[in-house]
Amino acid sequence: MATTIATTAFAHGKASGIVCERMAAMAKFDGPLDTSAIANASMTLAMHSGPNLTALFPEGSTKHSKATPLAWTQTDDFSPLAQDLTDLGNSLAKLPAKPS
């Protein structure tokens, strides 16, 4: 990792600290971001979260499940988080494409 950060720091001139770390993380993307693919993945996330996600955890459906019991025992926490996924997926899908 030190080599990656050092190489990235050199490639980005005077960047250091958190700026260098951010640039190193972004450099891991191979080629330009496919904003269409991101939008599609975000819409898929939105469609499979919120009420569609919580409906998959009805009371009494814990037998043979690999899911954490918290999905059933802490629904006051789980349901809003599932809705947050819907909201975030919808928001991300609306981001404009990066101009070329």
C-alpha positions as CSV (number, residue, x, y, z in Angstrom):
1,M,0.0,0.0,0.0
2,A,2.9,2.4,0.7
3,T,4.1,1.9,-2.8
4,T,0.6,2.8,-4.2
5,I,0.4,5.9,-2.1
6,A,3.9,7.0,-2.9
7,T,3.4,6.4,-6.6
8,T,0.1,8.1,-6.6
9,A,1.5,11.1,-4.6
10,F,4.3,11.4,-7.2
11,A,1.8,11.1,-10.1
12,H,-0.4,13.9,-8.6
13,G,2.4,16.3,-7.8
14,K,2.1,18.0,-4.5
15,A,-1.1,16.2,-3.2
16,S,-0.7,14.8,0.3
17,G,-2.7,13.6,3.2
18,I,-6.4,13.0,2.6
19,V,-6.2,14.6,-0.9
20,C,-3.6,12.0,-1.9
21,E,-5.7,9.2,-0.3
22,R,-8.8,10.3,-2.2
23,M,-6.8,10.5,-5.5
24,A,-5.4,7.1,-4.9
25,A,-8.9,5.6,-4.3
26,M,-10.2,7.3,-7.4
27,A,-7.3,6.0,-9.5
28,K,-8.4,2.5,-8.8
29,F,-11.3,2.9,-11.3
30,D,-10.1,1.5,-14.6
31,G,-11.0,3.9,-17.3
32,P,-13.9,6.4,-17.4
33,L,-16.9,5.7,-15.2
34,D,-19.9,4.4,-17.1
35,T,-22.6,6.7,-15.7
36,S,-25.3,4.7,-17.5
37,A,-24.2,1.5,-15.7
38,I,-24.1,3.4,-12.4
39,A,-27.6,4.8,-13.0
40,N,-28.9,1.3,-13.8
41,A,-27.3,-0.3,-10.7
42,S,-28.7,2.5,-8.6
43,M,-32.2,2.0,-10.0
44,T,-31.9,-1.8,-9.3
45,L,-30.8,-1.0,-5.7
46,A,-33.8,1.4,-5.3
47,M,-36.3,-1.2,-6.7
48,H,-35.0,-4.0,-4.3
49,S,-34.9,-2.0,-1.1
50,G,-37.4,-0.1,1.0
51,P,-40.7,-2.0,1.4
52,N,-39.6,-4.5,-1.2
53,L,-36.7,-5.5,1.1
54,T,-38.6,-5.5,4.4
55,A,-41.3,-7.6,2.9
56,L,-38.7,-10.4,2.5
57,F,-38.5,-10.6,6.3
58,P,-42.0,-11.4,7.5
59,E,-42.5,-12.5,11.1
60,G,-41.8,-16.2,11.6
61,S,-39.5,-16.5,8.6
62,T,-36.3,-17.0,10.5
63,K,-36.0,-20.8,10.1
64,H,-33.0,-21.8,7.9
65,S,-32.2,-18.1,7.3
66,K,-28.7,-16.8,7.1
67,A,-29.8,-13.3,7.7
68,T,-29.1,-11.5,11.0
69,P,-31.9,-11.8,13.5
70,L,-31.8,-8.0,13.8
71,A,-33.9,-7.8,10.7
72,W,-36.8,-9.2,12.7
73,T,-36.0,-8.0,16.2
74,Q,-35.0,-4.4,15.4
75,T,-37.5,-3.5,12.7
76,D,-37.6,0.1,14.0
77,D,-34.0,0.4,12.8
78,F,-34.1,-2.0,9.8
79,S,-37.1,-0.5,8.0
80,P,-35.8,3.1,7.9
81,L,-32.4,1.9,6.7
82,A,-34.1,-0.1,3.9
83,Q,-36.0,3.0,2.9
84,D,-32.7,5.0,3.0
85,L,-31.4,2.6,0.4
86,T,-34.3,3.3,-1.8
87,D,-33.9,7.1,-1.4
88,L,-30.2,6.9,-2.0
89,G,-30.5,4.6,-5.0
90,N,-33.1,7.0,-6.6
91,S,-30.9,10.0,-5.9
92,L,-27.8,8.4,-7.3
93,A,-29.7,7.4,-10.5
94,K,-30.6,11.0,-11.1
95,L,-27.0,12.3,-11.1
96,P,-26.0,13.9,-14.4
97,A,-23.6,12.1,-16.6
98,K,-20.1,13.6,-16.5
99,P,-19.5,15.7,-19.6
100,S,-16.8,14.3,-21.9
